[in-house]
C-alpha cells in the first residue's frame, strides 16, 4: 500500500514489477526515427536487460534472444549493427566462437565498469552517442544547394536576328499543273519529257 494514497497499490499507478526506463530524448531523436522496426525491437530487448549495475554486460546473442521470439540470426545481426552505427549501443566485449557472447551497453545510461571489458572499450564509450549521429535515412529532405555553377538559362544564340516569314507565297518549282487532267494519268507525258521538246 502507498502511504500517501492508501487506496492505491504501488507508487506510480502502474503495474507492479520492473520497467524499462527509456528517456523521451531517445525516442524523439532523429536517429531513433531513422531506425528500422527490427532495430527498434532489438533496442527494447537490450534495454529490458538493464537493471542497476550491468550496463556494459547486455546481450544480443541468438541463444539469449530465442526465448523471447527472435528466430533469425541474420535479422538480429543487421539490427545490432544498425544500433551500433546509430550510437544507441556500445560493444564492451567482442564475442567469439564457440561460446563467448559479445557484451553491450546502452548509451543513454552511464557505463558500469567491469574488469572483463576489452581493452579500450570503457575509454571509447560515448554517453548519448545517438544524439551525435546523423539519421541513417532521409538525412535531408530539402533540395541540394548544388555546387554554385552557372544557372541554366536559355542560350543567347549566335547574335543573328529572329527568323522572319517568307516574302510572299511559296511558288512551285515544277511546271505541271496541280489540277488533274481529263486523261488517264499514264497517258500524260512526264515533266522531263515536256521540257526537252
C-alpha positions in Angstrom: 0.0 0.0 0.0 1.1 3.5 -0.7 1.4 5.6 2.5 0.4 8.8 0.7 -2.6 7.2 -1.1 -3.8 4.3 0.9 -6.3 3.2 -1.8 -3.6 2.8 -4.5 -1.1 0.0 -4.9 2.4 0.8 -5.8 3.9 4.3 -6.0 3.0 5.4 -9.5 -0.3 3.8 -10.5 1.4 1.3 -12.9 1.6 -2.5 -12.7 4.0 -3.9 -10.2 7.5 -5.0 -11.2 10.5 -3.6 -13.0 10.2 -1.4 -16.1 12.3 -0.1 -19.0 13.4 3.5 -18.3 13.8 4.8 -21.9 14.1 8.6 -21.9 12.0 10.6 -24.3 15.2 12.2 -25.7 16.0 8.7 -27.1 12.5 8.1 -28.6 12.3 11.7 -30.0 15.8 11.7 -31.5 16.2 11.8 -35.3 18.5 8.7 -35.0 15.6 6.7 -33.4 13.2 7.9 -36.1 15.5 6.6 -38.7 15.8 3.1 -37.2 14.1 0.1 -38.9 11.4 -1.8 -37.0 13.7 -4.8 -36.2 16.3 -2.4 -34.8 13.7 -0.7 -32.6 12.5 -4.0 -31.3 16.1 -5.1 -30.5 16.8 -1.9 -28.7 13.8 -2.7 -26.4 15.1 -6.2 -25.8 18.5 -4.8 -24.9 17.0 -2.1 -22.6 14.9 -4.7 -20.9 18.1 -6.4 -19.6 19.4 -3.3 -17.8 18.8 -3.4 -14.1 21.1 -1.3 -11.9 24.8 -2.0 -12.4 25.0 -4.2 -15.6 25.2 -1.6 -18.3 28.0 -3.0 -20.4 27.0 -6.6 -20.0 23.8 -6.6 -22.0 23.4 -9.4 -24.6 22.2 -9.7 -28.2 23.1 -13.3 -28.8 20.6 -15.6 -30.6 20.8 -18.0 -27.8 19.7 -15.3 -25.3 17.0 -13.8 -27.6 15.5 -17.1 -28.9 13.4 -17.4 -25.7 11.9 -14.0 -26.5 10.8 -15.0 -30.0 13.9 -14.0 -32.1 14.4 -16.7 -34.7 16.8 -15.3 -37.3 20.5 -14.7 -36.5 20.7 -12.6 -39.7 17.9 -10.2 -38.5 19.5 -9.9 -35.1 22.9 -9.1 -36.7 21.5 -6.5 -39.0 19.5 -4.8 -36.3 22.5 -4.9 -33.9 24.8 -3.2 -36.5 22.2 -0.6 -37.1 22.1 0.2 -33.4 25.8 0.4 -33.2 26.1 2.7 -36.2 23.4 5.0 -34.8 25.1 5.2 -31.4 22.4 3.6 -29.3 24.6 0.7 -28.0 28.3 0.3 -27.5 30.2 -3.0 -27.6 32.3 -3.6 -24.5 33.4 -7.3 -25.2 33.8 -8.8 -28.6 32.4 -12.3 -28.6 34.0 -15.3 -30.3 33.2 -18.9 -31.0 32.4 -21.4 -29.6 30.5 -19.9 -26.7 31.6 -16.3 -25.7 28.9 -13.8 -26.4 29.5 -10.1 -27.1 28.5 -7.6 -24.4 26.9 -4.2 -24.9 26.0 -1.0 -23.1 23.1 1.4 -23.9 24.4 4.9 -24.3 21.7 6.8 -22.5 23.0 5.3 -19.2 26.3 5.6 -17.6 28.7 2.7 -18.4 29.1 0.4 -15.4 32.8 -0.6 -15.1 33.8 -4.2 -15.2 37.3 -5.8 -15.4 36.3 -8.2 -18.2 35.8 -5.4 -20.8 38.0 -5.4 -23.8 41.0 -3.1 -23.7 39.8 0.4 -24.7 36.1 -0.4 -24.5 35.5 1.9 -21.5 37.6 4.7 -22.9 35.7 4.8 -26.2 32.3 4.7 -24.7 30.4 7.9 -25.6 27.4 8.9 -23.5 24.3 9.9 -25.6 26.2 8.9 -28.8 22.8 8.5 -30.6 22.3 12.3 -30.2 25.6 13.0 -32.0 25.0 10.8 -35.0 23.2 11.8 -38.2 20.0 10.0 -39.1 20.6 6.9 -41.2 17.7 7.5 -43.6 16.3 10.7 -45.0 19.1 12.9 -43.7 17.8 15.8 -45.7 14.5 16.2 -47.4 15.3 19.6 -48.9 16.8 20.1 -52.4 20.5 20.2 -52.8 22.1 23.6 -52.9 24.4 22.4 -55.7 27.9 23.5 -56.4 27.3 27.1 -57.3 27.8 26.5 -61.0 26.2 28.6 -63.8 22.5 28.9 -63.9 20.6 27.0 -66.6 19.3 29.9 -68.8 18.3 29.7 -72.4 21.2 30.3 -74.8 21.6 33.8 -76.2 22.3 32.3 -79.6 24.9 33.5 -82.2 23.7 37.0 -82.4 21.6 36.6 -85.6 18.2 38.2 -85.9 15.0 36.4 -85.3 13.6 34.3 -88.2 11.1 36.2 -90.3 8.3 34.9 -92.6 8.9 34.5 -96.3 8.3 37.4 -98.7 5.2 36.3 -100.5 3.6 32.9 -101.3 5.7 29.9 -101.9 5.8 29.1 -105.7 6.0 25.6 -107.1 9.3 24.7 -108.9 7.7 22.4 -111.4 5.7 23.3 -114.5 3.0 20.7 -114.2 -0.5 21.8 -113.3 -1.7 20.7 -109.9 -5.2 20.2 -111.4 -5.8 16.6 -112.5 -6.0 16.0 -116.2 -9.1 14.7 -118.0 -7.0 11.9 -119.4 -5.6 8.9 -117.7 -2.5 9.6 -115.6 -0.4 7.2 -117.7 -1.3 8.9 -120.9 0.1 12.3 -119.8 3.8 12.9 -120.6 6.2 13.5 -117.7 7.6 16.9 -116.8 11.0 15.8 -118.1 9.6 14.8 -121.4 7.8 18.2 -122.0 10.9 20.3 -121.2 13.1 18.5 -123.7 10.9 19.4 -126.7 
